[in-house]
């Protein structure tokens, strides 16, 4: 597709320079107690951190522009075991 990037097997449409679309998220809420809950909380924190770092890198690359050697298509956040 013209004007799109393929990132990690997903097609990510390019946005016009200087315009940002709002981010959309979907959350699944599970409540667990004890060691299982603590393990899930650690995993969720790691995933959220990775996604936020990836978003920040994407914005910095887009703000830097094409003449700085930065690319606008970075690797997606790392996969985490469910």
DOMAR-33557 format. One record per residue (C-alpha): residue in one letter; residue number from 1; x, y, z. Coordinates in pm, 1 decimal, decimal comma, m for minus. Each point is the difference from the previous one (the first is absolute). Layout:
! DOMAR-33557
code = a&pos = NUM&xx = X&yy = Y&zz = Z
...
***
This chain:
! DOMAR-33557
code = x&pos = 1&xx = 0,0&yy = 0,0&zz = 0,0
code = x&pos = 2&xx = 143,5&yy = 328,9&zz = m103,8
code = x&pos = 3&xx = 75,7&yy = 233,1&zz = 289,7
code = x&pos = 4&xx = m4,1&yy = m275,6&zz = 261,6
code = x&pos = 5&xx = 277,5&yy = m169,2&zz = 199,1
code = x&pos = 6&xx = 15,6&yy = m369,1&zz = 83,0
code = x&pos = 7&xx = 108,4&yy = m26,5&zz = 364,4
code = x&pos = 8&xx = 26,5&yy = m344,1&zz = 154,5
code = x&pos = 9&xx = m243,4&yy = m147,9&zz = m251,1
code = x&pos = 10&xx = m259,4&yy = 271,7&zz = 66,4
code = x&pos = 11&xx = m79,2&yy = 272,3&zz = m249,8
code = x&pos = 12&xx = 36,6&yy = 337,7&zz = 168,3
code = x&pos = 13&xx = m137,3&yy = 291,3&zz = m201,7
code = x&pos = 14&xx = 230,9&yy = 299,3&zz = m16,3
code = x&pos = 15&xx = m145,6&yy = 319,3&zz = 134,2
code = x&pos = 16&xx = 44,4&yy = 337,9&zz = m159,2
code = x&pos = 17&xx = 300,5&yy = 189,6&zz = 134,8
code = x&pos = 18&xx = m90,1&yy = 218,3&zz = 296,0
code = x&pos = 19&xx = m326,9&yy = m177,4&zz = 77,9
code = x&pos = 20&xx = m46,0&yy = m253,3&zz = 276,3
code = x&pos = 21&xx = m291,5&yy = m234,9&zz = 32,2
code = x&pos = 22&xx = m128,5&yy = m77,4&zz = 346,9
code = x&pos = 23&xx = 122,8&yy = m331,4&zz = 136,1
code = x&pos = 24&xx = m260,3&yy = m269,1&zz = 56,4
code = x&pos = 25&xx = 42,8&yy = m277,5&zz = 253,0
code = x&pos = 26&xx = m204,8&yy = m300,3&zz = 99,9
code = x&pos = 27&xx = 43,0&yy = m143,3&zz = 349,4
code = x&pos = 28&xx = m92,5&yy = m336,5&zz = 146,0
code = x&pos = 29&xx = m39,6&yy = 14,0&zz = 376,4
code = x&pos = 30&xx = 74,2&yy = m309,3&zz = 208,8
code = x&pos = 31&xx = 13,3&yy = m3,5&zz = 376,9
code = x&pos = 32&xx = 232,3&yy = m253,8&zz = 162,7
code = x&pos = 33&xx = 124,8&yy = m27,0&zz = 356,5
code = x&pos = 34&xx = 314,5&yy = m151,0&zz = 146,1
code = x&pos = 35&xx = 308,0&yy = m105,2&zz = m197,3
code = x&pos = 36&xx = m194,7&yy = m26,3&zz = m328,3
code = x&pos = 37&xx = m119,9&yy = 357,8&zz = 41,1
code = x&pos = 38&xx = 349,8&yy = 124,5&zz = 76,9
code = x&pos = 39&xx = 142,7&yy = m178,3&zz = m305,9
code = x&pos = 40&xx = m274,0&yy = 143,1&zz = m221,6
code = x&pos = 41&xx = 63,2&yy = 350,6&zz = 137,1
code = x&pos = 42&xx = 373,1&yy = m28,1&zz = m81,8
code = x&pos = 43&xx = m75,1&yy = m124,4&zz = m351,9
code = x&pos = 44&xx = m253,0&yy = 277,7&zz = m62,6
code = x&pos = 45&xx = 240,3&yy = 265,1&zz = 125,6
code = x&pos = 46&xx = 271,9&yy = m127,7&zz = m237,1
code = x&pos = 47&xx = m236,4&yy = m1,8&zz = m297,9
code = x&pos = 48&xx = m133,9&yy = 348,8&zz = 72,8
code = x&pos = 49&xx = 354,5&yy = 135,3&zz = 40,5
code = x&pos = 50&xx = 109,8&yy = m154,2&zz = m331,8
code = x&pos = 51&xx = m300,6&yy = 144,8&zz = m182,3
code = x&pos = 52&xx = 54,3&yy = 348,6&zz = 145,7
code = x&pos = 53&xx = 371,2&yy = m8,8&zz = m92,3
code = x&pos = 54&xx = m92,2&yy = m110,3&zz = m354,6
code = x&pos = 55&xx = m256,2&yy = 281,3&zz = m32,8
code = x&pos = 56&xx = 255,5&yy = 257,0&zz = 120,2
code = x&pos = 57&xx = 257,7&yy = m129,3&zz = m249,6
code = x&pos = 58&xx = m253,6&yy = 22,7&zz = m282,6
code = x&pos = 59&xx = m83,4&yy = 358,6&zz = 89,7
code = x&pos = 60&xx = 366,1&yy = 101,1&zz = 28,0
code = x&pos = 61&xx = 75,2&yy = m157,9&zz = m337,9
code = x&pos = 62&xx = m299,0&yy = 172,1&zz = m161,2
code = x&pos = 63&xx = 91,6&yy = 335,5&zz = 156,8
code = x&pos = 64&xx = 363,7&yy = m34,7&zz = m112,1
code = x&pos = 65&xx = m103,9&yy = m24,8&zz = m363,2
code = x&pos = 66&xx = 149,9&yy = m195,5&zz = m288,3
code = x&pos = 67&xx = 321,2&yy = 205,7&zz = m35,5
code = x&pos = 68&xx = 150,0&yy = m106,9&zz = 334,2
code = x&pos = 69&xx = 60,0&yy = m364,3&zz = m80,8
code = x&pos = 70&xx = m283,8&yy = m117,3&zz = 226,5
code = x&pos = 71&xx = m255,1&yy = m235,9&zz = m143,5
code = x&pos = 72&xx = m368,0&yy = 33,5&zz = 74,2
code = x&pos = 73&xx = m66,6&yy = m374,2&zz = 2,0
code = x&pos = 74&xx = 152,0&yy = m155,9&zz = 309,8
code = x&pos = 75&xx = m37,2&yy = m352,3&zz = 125,8
code = x&pos = 76&xx = m320,9&yy = m47,6&zz = 197,9
code = x&pos = 77&xx = 20,8&yy = m54,3&zz = 375,9
code = x&pos = 78&xx = 136,5&yy = m341,5&zz = 100,2
code = x&pos = 79&xx = m238,7&yy = m292,7&zz = 37,8
code = x&pos = 80&xx = m70,1&yy = m114,1&zz = 355,4
code = x&pos = 81&xx = m119,0&yy = m344,2&zz = 105,3
code = x&pos = 82&xx = m362,4&yy = m11,2&zz = 102,6
***
